Amino acid sequence: MLYKMADDLLIIGHRNSEWTGLGPILEEDISFSSMAQDKIGQAQAIYTLLQELGEQEPDTVAFTRNANQFHNSILVELPNGEYDFSLVRHFLYDHADQLRFEFLAQSSYEPLAKVARKVKGELKYHVFHANTWFTKLGSANEESHTRMQAAFNEAWNYALGMFEEGPNEDLLKAEGIFVGEQSLQEKWMSNITPYILKAGIKIPDSGTWKPVFGGRKGQHTEHLLPLVEEMSEVFRYDPTAEW
């Protein structure tokens, strides 16, 4: 569970950082860069918990694994595309992430609960940013609405894949560590629906839903390998360097 959380944050943080210098307006350039920095920091906090449980140190875990050893959802590894897709992904992912940390703030595993209580406060601003631009662009004009609807349709099944259950789901729930992916998805749906309606976006018919699973088990698209290679290039060149 910790690996999939940290890997999601690391990969989406890297994707968000790719908007630095390329944002559609200066303020958005700064916003995505700032959110990227937050997410990398949050990933480090979770990797540090893993180290306390006996895994390797955060830099080693983040930068020396092969792509098939990552447990991130497929949604976060997809290329940024144009701003409409990145914004829709931001909206769908950050709502789920904020709720995940809100649930984990009550976790029986106190080290995780402590991290979650800090992180959920940071994510409040990410979600506010996502809600503002999602509703604004979804309802702006015909072209804007059409682009946002198309991006939403493209992202939807990948977003459902965020809630892929792990092999120890029942144990996590029984021990009071986490409420479970199904409960998270249900809460996520109730949270995002008012904003979707406000933006005039239509959720695909439930009969067409086909969650894209596999990422949690290391089954990724061709897009993750080049991302991991770029992200880890400096560390792999000289792991002992001090900055």
C-alpha positions in Angstrom: 0.0 0.0 0.0 2.8 2.4 0.9 4.7 1.6 -2.3 1.7 2.4 -4.5 1.0 5.7 -2.7 4.6 6.8 -2.9 5.0 5.7 -6.5 1.9 7.5 -7.6 3.1 10.7 -6.0 6.6 10.4 -7.4 5.4 9.8 -11.0 2.6 12.4 -11.0 5.1 14.8 -9.5 7.5 14.2 -12.3 4.8 14.6 -14.9 3.6 17.8 -13.3 7.2 19.1 -13.3 7.2 18.8 -17.1 4.9 21.8 -17.3 7.6 24.0 -15.9 8.3 26.6 -18.5 5.4 25.4 -20.7 2.3 26.4 -18.8 -0.5 28.0 -20.9 -0.2 31.1 -18.7 2.6 32.1 -16.3 0.5 31.5 -13.2 -0.3 28.0 -14.3 3.4 27.4 -15.0 4.1 28.3 -11.4 1.1 26.3 -10.0 2.0 23.0 -11.6 5.7 23.4 -10.7 4.7 24.1 -7.1 2.3 21.1 -6.9 5.1 18.9 -8.4 7.4 19.9 -5.7 4.8 19.1 -3.0 4.2 15.7 -4.5 7.8 14.8 -4.6 8.1 15.8 -0.9 5.1 13.7 -0.1 6.5 10.7 -1.9 9.7 11.1 0.1 7.8 11.0 3.3 6.1 7.7 2.4 9.4 6.2 1.1 10.9 7.2 4.5 8.1 5.2 6.2 9.1 2.2 4.0 12.7 2.6 5.1 11.7 2.5 8.7 10.0 -0.8 7.9 13.2 -2.2 6.5 13.2 -1.1 2.9 16.1 0.8 1.3 16.6 4.5 1.7 14.3 6.8 -0.3 16.7 7.9 -3.0 17.6 4.2 -3.7 14.0 3.1 -3.9 13.0 6.1 -6.1 15.8 6.0 -8.5 17.3 2.5 -8.9 14.2 0.3 -9.5 13.3 -0.8 -13.0 9.9 0.3 -14.4 8.3 -3.0 -13.8 9.1 -2.7 -10.1 6.9 0.4 -9.7 3.4 0.2 -8.3 1.9 3.4 -9.5 -1.5 3.5 -11.3 -1.4 3.7 -15.1 -3.2 7.1 -14.9 -0.2 9.0 -13.5 2.4 7.6 -16.0 0.5 8.7 -19.1 2.1 11.6 -21.1 0.8 15.1 -20.2 -0.8 15.6 -23.6 -2.2 19.1 -23.8 -3.4 21.1 -20.9 -6.9 19.8 -21.0 -5.8 16.2 -20.3 -3.3 17.2 -17.6 -5.9 19.3 -15.9 -8.5 16.5 -16.0 -6.0 14.0 -14.6 -5.1 16.5 -11.9 -8.7 16.9 -10.9 -9.4 13.1 -10.8 -6.2 12.1 -9.1 -6.0 14.8 -6.5 -9.5 14.3 -5.3 -8.7 10.6 -4.8 -5.4 11.4 -3.1 -6.8 13.9 -0.7 -9.5 11.5 0.4 -7.0 8.7 0.7 -4.9 10.8 3.1 -8.0 11.9 5.0 -8.9 8.3 5.7 -5.3 7.5 6.6 -5.2 10.3 9.1 -7.3 7.9 11.2 -5.2 4.9 10.5 -4.2 2.5 13.3 -0.6 2.7 12.0 0.3 5.9 13.8 3.5 6.8 11.7 1.3 6.8 8.6 -1.5 8.7 10.3 1.0 11.4 11.4 2.2 11.8 7.8 -1.4 11.8 6.5 -2.5 14.6 8.8 0.3 16.8 7.4 -0.2 15.9 3.7 -4.0 16.2 3.6 -3.6 19.9 4.5 -1.3 20.5 1.5 -3.6 18.6 -0.8 -6.5 20.9 0.1 -4.9 23.6 -2.1 -4.2 21.2 -5.0 -7.8 20.2 -5.0 -9.0 23.8 -4.9 -6.8 24.6 -7.9 -8.2 21.5 -9.8 -11.8 22.4 -9.0 -11.4 26.0 -10.1 -9.9 25.3 -13.5 -12.0 22.1 -14.2 -15.3 23.9 -13.7 -14.1 27.1 -15.4 -12.8 25.4 -18.6 -15.6 22.8 -18.7 -18.2 25.6 -18.9 -16.3 28.4 -20.7 -17.3 28.0 -24.3 -18.1 25.3 -26.9 -14.5 24.6 -27.8 -13.3 24.5 -24.3 -16.2 22.3 -23.2 -15.6 19.9 -26.1 -11.9 19.6 -25.3 -12.6 19.0 -21.6 -15.2 16.4 -22.3 -12.9 14.5 -24.7 -10.1 14.6 -22.1 -12.4 13.4 -19.4 -13.6 10.5 -21.5 -10.0 9.6 -22.2 -8.9 9.7 -18.6 -12.0 8.1 -17.0 -11.1 4.3 -17.2 -7.5 5.1 -16.2 -8.8 7.0 -13.2 -10.9 4.0 -12.1 -7.7 2.0 -12.2 -6.4 4.0 -9.2 -8.6 1.9 -7.0 -7.1 -1.4 -7.9 -7.1 -3.6 -4.8 -4.0 -5.1 -3.4 -3.6 -8.7 -2.2 -3.9 -7.8 1.5 -6.9 -5.5 1.2 -9.0 -7.4 3.8 -6.1 -7.5 6.3 -5.6 -3.7 6.0 -9.2 -3.1 6.7 -9.4 -5.7 9.6 -6.4 -4.0 11.3 -7.8 -0.6 10.9 -4.9 0.6 8.7 -7.1 1.7 5.7 -10.8 1.6 4.9 -10.2 -0.1 1.5 -10.2 0.9 -2.1 -13.9 0.3 -2.6 -14.8 2.8 0.2 -12.4 5.3 -1.2 -13.8 5.0 -4.7 -17.4 5.5 -3.4 -16.4 8.6 -1.5 -14.4 9.9 -4.5 -17.5 9.6 -6.7 -19.7 11.5 -4.4 -17.0 14.2 -4.0 -16.3 14.8 -7.7 -19.8 14.5 -9.0 -21.0 18.1 -8.0 -18.0 19.7 -9.8 -18.5 17.5 -12.8 -22.1 18.7 -13.0 -21.1 22.3 -12.5 -18.7 22.0 -15.4 -21.3 20.5 -17.6 -19.2 17.4 -18.1 -21.0 14.0 -18.6 -19.7 10.9 -16.8 -19.5 8.0 -19.2 -22.3 5.5 -18.9 -21.4 3.0 -16.2 -22.0 0.1 -18.7 -18.9 1.3 -20.5 -16.6 1.5 -17.5 -13.5 -0.6 -18.0 -11.0 0.2 -15.2 -7.4 0.0 -16.5 -5.7 -2.2 -13.9 -2.2 -3.6 -13.8 0.0 -0.8 -12.6 -0.2 -1.8 -9.0 1.3 -5.2 -10.1 4.1 -3.7 -12.2 2.3 -4.0 -15.5 2.8 -0.7 -17.2 2.5 1.1 -20.5 5.4 1.9 -22.7 5.4 5.4 -21.3 6.8 4.6 -17.9 10.2 3.3 -18.8 11.5 6.5 -20.5 10.0 8.5 -17.7 11.9 6.5 -15.1 15.1 6.6 -17.1 14.9 10.4 -17.4 14.0 10.8 -13.7 16.8 8.7 -12.4 19.5 9.7 -14.9 21.6 11.9 -12.6 21.4 9.6 -9.6 22.3 6.5 -11.6 25.3 8.4 -13.1 26.8 9.1 -9.6 24.8 7.7 -6.7 27.3 9.0 -4.2 27.2 12.6 -5.3 26.4 15.3 -2.7 24.4 18.3 -3.7 
